Amino acid sequence: FFQVKSEGPKLVPFFKATCVYFVLWLPTSSPSWFSALIKCLPIFCLWVFLLAHGINFLVSHRSASRILAGLIFSAVGDAFLIWQEQGYFIHGLLMFAITHILYSSAFGMKPLDLKAGLLMGLVCSSCYAFLYSYLSGPFTYLVAVYIALIGFMGWRAVAGMQLCNDLWTWTKLSACIGAMLFMVSDLTIALNKFCFPVPYSRFIIMATYYAAQMLIALSAVESRDEEDSRKRS
């Protein structure tokens, strides 16, 4: 609780930027650099949130630096998706694929938790099986690769929880919930783009996306919390 309370004020700019996005609610039908800026602004605030912990912290903790790198690629992907109707959807897909690789690397491979991996594999396979009949051309395999990458990221986030062994921390919980929300956001994008119009799709996509990125950014401060706990003890 102490750590959550101490990190909260650093996220105020993020919450304000998110409110600005939803208040302005810039139409996707008229993409512009201004709309791209407003859309990316909350992610820029998460860069600042991590940088506020110090460059030395980011350099000495690879998981935190990889999450920062993932946020950078996310912002580039967000900008590409502003112009997705102009042919930049695949570019955005690539940027977010790199983001999921970076997040997976940040979450690490320990503990392995093969049961969680199997469950995530079944969920992702089911999602792709549903989407498959709606896909055509390069999206048939691009979406498969993307689902595999985000599923792997989700597995690594869930595996870190260790609820059964009571070894979870609030930052591990944050990463887990964040990964699940990211998957909900991307699944909504896929359904809305390839299958059928999803009611309130834009609100669902962006609300879950911003929440996911915030929670994943929060998970990066775990190593900092461990240092602070050692100092207090």
C-alpha positions, -999 to 999 in steps of 0.1 A, spaced: 0 0 0 29 24 8 44 19 -26 10 24 -44 4 56 -25 39 69 -33 36 62 -70 1 77 -74 11 114 -76 36 106 -104 7 93 -125 -14 125 -123 -1 138 -156 -11 105 -172 -47 107 -158 -50 143 -170 -37 135 -205 -62 106 -207 -90 129 -197 -80 153 -224 -82 125 -250 -117 114 -240 -129 150 -237 -117 161 -271 -126 127 -286 -110 135 -319 -127 118 -349 -108 90 -365 -122 101 -399 -99 131 -400 -64 120 -389 -39 148 -382 -7 153 -363 -27 171 -336 -50 140 -331 -19 118 -331 -3 140 -304 -34 139 -282 -37 101 -286 0 96 -277 1 121 -249 -9 96 -221 19 73 -232 44 102 -232 33 108 -196 41 72 -188 76 77 -203 80 106 -179 67 85 -150 94 59 -155 121 85 -162 112 102 -129 126 72 -111 160 81 -125 182 72 -154 204 51 -131 174 30 -121 165 23 -157 200 15 -167 205 -9 -137 172 -26 -141 167 -41 -175 130 -50 -170 122 -13 -164 142 -1 -194 125 -27 -216 91 -16 -205 101 20 -213 113 8 -247 79 -9 -251 61 23 -243 82 41 -270 72 16 -296 36 18 -285 35 55 -291 49 51 -326 23 24 -331 -5 47 -319 6 73 -344 6 48 -373 -29 37 -363 -42 72 -366 -36 68 -403 -47 31 -406 -72 38 -433 -44 53 -453 -25 20 -453 -5 22 -420 -24 -5 -400 3 -31 -406 30 -6 -395 11 -1 -363 7 -38 -359 45 -43 -362 52 -16 -336 29 -33 -311 44 -67 -319 78 -53 -309 62 -38 -278 48 -73 -267 83 -88 -273 98 -62 -250 72 -66 -223 76 -104 -224 113 -99 -220 107 -76 -191 84 -100 -173 110 -128 -177 108 -166 -179 107 -174 -142 86 -190 -129 77 -210 -161 42 -221 -151 33 -243 -181 -3 -246 -170 -8 -209 -174 10 -211 -208 -13 -240 -219 -44 -220 -208 -32 -189 -226 -24 -209 -257 -60 -224 -257 -75 -189 -253 -54 -174 -281 -60 -204 -304 -97 -200 -299 -96 -163 -307 -76 -169 -339 -99 -198 -349 -128 -174 -347 -111 -146 -366 -96 -169 -393 -127 -170 -416 -128 -132 -416 -91 -128 -425 -76 -126 -460 -43 -119 -477 -13 -111 -454 -35 -106 -424 -41 -144 -423 -6 -150 -410 2 -115 -396 -27 -117 -371 -16 -153 -362 19 -141 -354 5 -111 -335 -19 -132 -314 10 -156 -306 32 -127 -294 5 -110 -272 -5 -144 -259 31 -151 -249 33 -117 -232 1 -125 -214 14 -159 -203 46 -143 -188 26 -117 -170 2 -143 -155 30 -167 -146 46 -140 -125 16 -139 -102 22 -171 -82 -11 -168 -63 -10 -204 -52 24 -199 -35 14 -165 -20 45 -150 -36 26 -123 -56 33 -86 -52 12 -56 -62 35 -50 -91 31 -85 -104 -7 -81 -101 -4 -49 -120 15 -66 -148 -11 -94 -150 -42 -72 -151 -24 -49 -175 -16 -77 -199 -52 -90 -198 -66 -55 -205 -42 -52 -234 -55 -84 -249 -91 -72 -245 -82 -40 -262 -65 -57 -292 -93 -83 -295 -118 -55 -297 -97 -39 -325 -96 -72 -344 -133 -79 -340 -142 -43 -351 -118 -42 -380 -122 -77 -394 -155 -91 -382 -183 -68 -373 -189 -34 -358 -185 -35 -320 -207 -11 -301 -187 16 -283 -156 0 -297 -135 31 -296 -142 37 -259 -136 0 -250 -104 -1 -271 -88 31 -257 -100 28 -221 -86 -8 -217 -55 2 -237 -46 32 -215 -54 13 -183 -32 -16 -196 -2 6 -203 -5 24 -170 -6 -9 -151 24 -24 -170 44 8 -164 36 5 -127 49 -31 -127 83 -17 -137 89 -1 -103 90 -35 -84 128 -36 -84 128 0 -70 104 -11 -43 127 -40 -33 156 -16 -30 135 8 -8 124 -21 14 160 -32 20 170 4 29 141 7 54 150 -27 70 
